[in-house]
Amino acid sequence: MASDKTILYFGAGRAESVDLVSRFSRSVGLELESVDRPEDVRAVLNRTFPGCVVLEGSGSFEDTADLCRSLKSDVFTGIVPIAVLVGGEESGSAAGYLSVGADEVLHADMPDEEQMLRLEQLLLRADRDVSVHPTTRLPGTNHIARDMQQRLTAGQRFAVCYADLDHFKEFNDRYGYAFGDGVIRMLSRILRDIVRGLAPGGFVGHIGGDDFIFNVELEHLEPTCDAIIDLFDELIPYQYTEEDRKAGYFLGKDRRGNIHRIPLMALSIGVVTNQFQDFEHTGQISELAAEMKTYAKSLPGSKYVVDRRHQSPTLPTASAEDEATLVGSERRGRPAEINT
């Protein structure tokens, strides 16, 4: 069955076309699945999403164009990139295929290397576009994991910072999703601009909702987190009405209908570094960063919590005993450090 690890090829096509796609699939480590009926292409894409679809354009232009158009007009299959292969005598049909939604058109008279590069760039563009979050235009989970892996492979000492908003859901319930999206965009700009300005080579990604990841070299960790929290705490009160801002809270109901004071939003950042321990894969970092973020959210106000243990067991929710081990947590924006 086709998957994102598969290239789906359609057409009874020329031998050189089949050879091109076969060589390309091997070069990028993807499996090749071939079908020869339009209905088979649709059936495969209705079950799963291949890495890309390559259509043989040497047959009927109308039939191939109709297939391409129908795939791209469907909300579920339109996300899959499509390349069309045409012979030299059919080069005039390139504009026609592009007009019905093809992402790339390859001519038989193109140098072999160029065709291979165009297919490679097609996959890279698709991966980038799918991973970008539509609200913030920041890279998504695929790029977050890739950035971590590149830093691990390079032997870099770095920090992974998981940022999350406290009381965001209650804000959404009171002010509505449009204002909630505005807060998400504001936070994304704060993270992007400060990481870009204070942490050369840093990375910012958007997991989804109010969850963000930014990765920086160790030397940039504290000044970057300090600046992010200072700017966030300065700007966030202005997302509320004057009445709520002056009060410092608003009244909201929990799921049982009980009324509580809901504080203004705060920013919690859980930080994991490889300063004192080594990681074998990105999954270990992601899991620990999520635990550190949960721990940070159990503490009041905006803060970042840095895990400085040499071995990291699963963290419980913060308790009074845990708080006794924290260093520098009284000052807003300074790290609450967990030591061995």
C-alpha positions as CSV (number, residue, x, y, z in Angstrom):
1,M,0.0,0.0,0.0
2,A,1.2,3.5,-0.8
3,S,2.4,5.8,2.0
4,D,4.4,8.9,2.4
5,K,7.4,6.5,1.9
6,T,6.1,5.7,-1.6
7,I,6.1,7.2,-5.1
8,L,2.9,6.4,-7.0
9,Y,3.5,6.1,-10.8
10,F,0.6,6.1,-13.3
11,G,0.8,5.1,-16.9
12,A,1.7,2.5,-19.4
13,G,4.4,5.0,-20.4
14,R,7.8,4.9,-22.2
15,A,10.5,2.7,-20.9
16,E,12.8,5.7,-20.2
17,S,10.0,7.3,-18.1
18,V,9.7,4.2,-16.0
19,D,13.4,4.0,-15.6
20,L,13.7,7.6,-14.5
21,V,11.1,7.2,-11.8
22,S,12.6,3.9,-10.6
23,R,16.1,5.4,-10.3
24,F,14.7,8.4,-8.5
25,S,12.8,6.4,-6.0
26,R,15.9,4.3,-5.2
27,S,18.0,7.5,-4.9
28,V,15.7,9.0,-2.2
29,G,14.9,5.7,-0.5
30,L,11.3,5.5,-1.4
31,E,9.3,2.5,-2.7
32,L,7.7,2.6,-6.2
33,E,4.1,1.6,-6.8
34,S,2.8,1.5,-10.4
35,V,-0.8,1.5,-11.5
36,D,-2.2,1.8,-15.0
37,R,-5.8,3.0,-14.5
38,P,-7.1,6.4,-13.3
39,E,-9.5,4.7,-10.9
40,D,-6.5,2.9,-9.3
41,V,-4.8,6.3,-8.7
42,R,-7.9,7.6,-7.0
43,A,-8.4,4.4,-5.0
44,V,-4.8,4.6,-3.6
45,L,-5.1,8.3,-2.7
46,N,-8.4,7.6,-1.0
47,R,-6.7,5.1,1.3
48,T,-3.5,6.9,2.0
49,F,-1.1,9.7,0.9
50,P,2.0,8.8,-1.1
51,G,5.1,11.0,-1.1
52,C,4.2,12.1,-4.7
53,V,2.3,11.0,-7.8
54,V,4.0,10.9,-11.2
55,L,1.7,10.8,-14.2
56,E,2.8,9.7,-17.6
57,G,1.7,12.4,-20.1
58,S,2.4,10.6,-23.3
59,G,-1.1,9.3,-23.7
60,S,-4.3,11.3,-24.1
61,F,-3.8,14.9,-22.8
62,E,-7.5,15.2,-21.9
63,D,-7.5,12.0,-19.8
64,T,-4.3,12.9,-17.9
65,A,-5.4,16.5,-17.4
66,D,-8.8,15.4,-16.1
67,L,-7.1,13.0,-13.6
68,C,-4.7,15.7,-12.5
69,R,-7.6,18.3,-12.1
70,S,-9.8,15.9,-10.2
71,L,-7.0,15.0,-7.8
72,K,-6.0,18.6,-7.1
73,S,-9.6,19.8,-6.7
74,D,-10.3,17.3,-3.9
75,V,-9.6,18.6,-0.4
76,F,-8.1,15.3,0.7
77,T,-6.0,14.4,-2.3
78,G,-5.0,17.9,-3.4
79,I,-2.2,18.0,-0.8
80,V,-0.3,15.3,-2.7
81,P,2.3,16.7,-5.1
82,I,1.9,15.7,-8.8
83,A,4.6,15.6,-11.5
84,V,3.7,14.9,-15.1
85,L,6.2,13.4,-17.6
86,V,5.9,14.5,-21.2
87,G,7.9,13.7,-24.4
88,G,9.8,16.2,-26.4
89,E,7.0,16.4,-29.0
90,E,4.5,17.1,-26.2
91,S,6.4,20.0,-24.6
92,G,3.6,22.4,-25.7
93,S,1.2,20.6,-23.3
94,A,3.3,21.7,-20.2
95,A,1.3,24.8,-19.7
96,G,-1.9,22.8,-19.9
97,Y,-0.8,20.4,-17.2
98,L,0.3,23.3,-15.0
99,S,-3.1,25.0,-15.5
100,V,-5.0,22.0,-14.1
101,G,-2.8,21.9,-11.0
102,A,0.3,19.9,-11.7
103,D,3.1,20.9,-9.4
104,E,5.9,20.0,-11.9
105,V,6.2,19.1,-15.5
106,L,9.3,17.2,-16.8
107,H,10.2,17.1,-20.5
108,A,12.0,14.1,-22.0
109,D,14.5,16.4,-23.6
110,M,15.6,17.8,-20.2
111,P,19.0,16.5,-19.0
112,D,18.7,13.5,-16.7
113,E,20.2,15.3,-13.8
114,E,17.8,18.2,-14.1
115,Q,14.8,15.8,-14.1
116,M,16.1,14.1,-11.0
117,L,16.7,17.4,-9.2
118,R,13.2,18.7,-10.1
119,L,11.6,15.6,-8.6
120,E,13.8,16.0,-5.5
121,Q,12.8,19.6,-5.1
122,L,9.1,18.6,-5.6
123,L,9.3,16.4,-2.5
124,L,11.2,19.0,-0.5
125,R,8.6,21.7,-1.3
126,A,5.7,19.4,-0.4
127,D,7.3,18.5,2.9
128,R,7.9,22.1,3.7
129,D,4.4,23.3,2.7
130,V,2.6,20.5,4.6
131,S,4.7,21.1,7.7
132,V,4.2,24.9,7.9
133,H,1.4,25.9,10.3
134,P,-1.3,27.9,8.5
135,T,-1.8,30.4,11.3
136,T,1.8,31.4,12.0
137,R,3.6,30.1,8.9
138,L,6.2,28.6,11.2
139,P,7.7,25.1,10.5
140,G,5.7,22.2,12.0
141,T,6.5,18.9,13.6
142,N,8.6,17.4,10.8
143,H,10.9,20.3,10.7
144,I,11.1,20.5,14.5
145,A,12.3,16.9,14.6
146,R,14.7,17.4,11.7
147,D,16.3,20.4,13.4
148,M,16.9,18.4,16.6
149,Q,18.4,15.5,14.7
150,Q,20.7,17.8,12.8
151,R,22.0,19.3,16.0
152,L,22.4,15.8,17.6
153,T,24.3,14.6,14.5
154,A,26.6,17.7,14.5
155,G,27.4,17.1,18.2
156,Q,26.1,20.5,19.2
157,R,25.3,21.4,22.8
158,F,21.9,22.9,22.6
159,A,18.6,23.6,24.4
160,V,15.1,22.5,23.3
161,C,12.5,24.9,24.7
162,Y,8.8,23.9,24.8
163,A,6.7,27.0,25.2
164,D,3.0,26.9,26.1
165,L,0.4,29.5,27.3
166,D,-1.3,29.3,30.7
167,H,-5.0,30.0,30.8
168,F,-5.3,30.2,27.0
169,K,-8.4,28.1,26.8
170,E,-10.2,30.3,29.2
171,F,-9.2,33.4,27.2
172,N,-10.5,31.7,24.0
173,D,-13.8,30.9,25.8
174,R,-14.2,34.5,26.9
175,Y,-12.9,36.5,23.9
176,G,-13.5,34.1,21.0
177,Y,-11.2,32.2,18.6
178,A,-10.4,35.3,16.5
179,F,-8.8,37.0,19.4
180,G,-7.2,33.7,20.4
181,D,-5.6,33.4,17.0
182,G,-4.3,36.9,17.5
183,V,-2.5,35.9,20.6
184,I,-1.0,32.9,18.9
185,R,0.3,35.1,16.1
186,M,1.7,37.6,18.6
187,L,3.6,34.8,20.5
188,S,4.9,33.4,17.2
189,R,6.3,36.8,16.3
190,I,7.9,37.3,19.7
191,L,9.6,33.9,19.5
192,R,10.7,34.3,15.9
193,D,12.1,37.9,16.3
194,I,13.9,37.3,19.6
195,V,15.4,34.0,18.6
196,R,16.5,35.5,15.3
197,G,18.0,38.5,17.1
198,L,19.6,36.9,20.1
199,A,20.3,33.3,19.1
200,P,22.1,33.0,15.7
201,G,21.3,29.7,14.1
202,G,18.3,29.2,16.4
203,F,15.1,27.6,15.2
204,V,11.4,28.2,16.0
205,G,8.6,25.8,15.2
206,H,4.9,25.6,15.9
207,I,3.5,22.2,17.1
208,G,-0.1,23.4,17.0
209,G,-2.5,25.5,19.1
210,D,-0.5,27.4,21.7
211,D,2.4,24.9,21.7
212,F,5.7,26.1,20.3
213,I,9.3,24.7,20.2
214,F,12.4,26.8,19.8
215,N,16.0,25.3,19.7
216,V,19.0,27.4,20.5
217,E,22.7,26.8,21.4
218,L,23.3,26.6,25.1
219,E,25.1,30.0,25.3
220,H,22.0,31.7,24.0
221,L,19.5,30.0,26.3
222,E,19.2,32.4,29.2
223,P,19.2,35.7,27.4
224,T,16.8,34.4,24.8
225,C,14.3,33.1,27.4
226,D,14.6,36.2,29.6
227,A,13.9,38.5,26.6
228,I,10.9,36.3,25.4
229,I,9.3,36.3,28.8
230,D,9.9,40.0,29.5
231,L,8.3,41.0,26.1
232,F,5.5,38.6,26.5
233,D,4.6,39.9,29.9
234,E,4.7,43.4,28.7
235,L,2.4,42.8,25.7
236,I,-0.1,40.2,26.9
237,P,-2.2,42.6,29.2
238,Y,-3.1,44.6,26.1
239,Q,-4.9,41.6,24.6
240,Y,-7.6,42.0,27.3
241,T,-10.3,44.6,27.8
242,E,-9.3,47.5,30.1
243,E,-11.5,46.2,32.8
244,D,-9.9,42.8,32.8
245,R,-6.4,44.3,32.5
246,K,-6.8,46.5,35.5
247,A,-8.3,43.8,37.6
248,G,-5.6,41.3,36.5
249,Y,-8.2,38.6,36.1
250,F,-11.7,37.8,34.9
251,L,-14.4,35.6,36.3
252,G,-14.9,32.3,34.4
253,K,-16.6,29.0,35.0
254,D,-15.0,25.6,35.2
255,R,-16.6,22.4,33.7
256,R,-18.8,22.0,36.7
257,G,-20.1,25.5,36.5
258,N,-18.2,26.8,39.4
259,I,-16.9,30.4,39.1
260,H,-13.2,31.1,39.5
261,R,-10.8,34.0,39.0
262,I,-8.9,33.4,35.8
263,P,-5.5,35.2,35.8
264,L,-4.1,36.9,32.8
265,M,-2.2,34.5,30.5
266,A,1.4,33.6,31.4
267,L,4.1,31.8,29.3
268,S,5.6,28.6,30.6
269,I,8.7,27.2,29.0
270,G,10.1,23.7,29.7
271,V,13.8,23.4,28.7
272,V,15.8,20.3,28.0
273,T,19.5,20.4,27.2
274,N,22.2,17.9,26.3
275,Q,24.7,19.6,28.6
276,F,24.7,16.9,31.2
277,Q,23.2,13.9,29.4
278,D,23.3,12.6,25.9
279,F,20.3,11.6,23.8
280,E,20.1,8.8,21.2
281,H,17.2,10.1,19.3
282,T,14.8,13.1,19.1
283,G,11.9,11.2,20.7
284,Q,13.7,11.1,24.0
285,I,14.1,14.9,23.8
286,S,10.5,15.6,22.8
287,E,9.1,13.4,25.6
288,L,11.3,15.0,28.3
289,A,10.5,18.5,26.9
290,A,6.8,17.8,27.2
291,E,7.3,16.7,30.9
292,M,9.3,19.9,31.7
293,K,6.6,22.0,30.1
294,T,3.9,20.4,32.2
295,Y,6.1,21.0,35.3
296,A,6.6,24.6,34.4
297,K,2.8,25.1,33.9
298,S,2.2,24.0,37.5
299,L,4.2,27.0,38.8
300,P,2.7,30.5,38.9
301,G,3.5,33.3,36.4
302,S,5.7,33.3,33.4
303,K,8.8,31.3,33.8
304,Y,11.2,28.8,32.2
305,V,12.3,25.6,33.9
306,V,15.6,24.1,32.9
307,D,16.3,20.4,33.5
308,R,19.9,20.1,34.7
309,R,19.8,16.5,35.9
310,H,22.3,14.0,34.7
311,Q,19.5,11.4,34.5
312,S,15.9,12.4,33.9
313,P,13.1,10.2,35.3
314,T,9.5,11.0,34.5
315,L,8.5,14.1,36.3
316,P,5.4,14.3,38.5
317,T,3.3,17.4,38.7
318,A,5.1,20.0,40.8
319,S,4.6,19.6,44.5
320,A,5.8,21.5,47.6
321,E,8.8,19.2,47.9
322,D,9.7,19.9,44.2
323,E,9.5,23.6,44.7
324,A,12.0,23.4,47.5
325,T,14.6,22.1,45.0
326,L,14.1,25.1,42.6
327,V,16.8,27.8,42.2
328,G,15.9,31.4,41.3
329,S,12.2,30.8,40.8
330,E,11.1,33.8,42.8
331,R,12.2,36.2,40.1
332,R,9.9,36.3,37.0
333,G,11.7,35.2,33.9
334,R,14.6,33.5,35.6
335,P,15.0,29.8,35.3
336,A,13.6,27.4,37.8
337,E,16.3,24.7,37.6
338,I,15.9,21.0,38.5
339,N,19.1,19.5,39.6
340,T,20.3,16.0,40.4
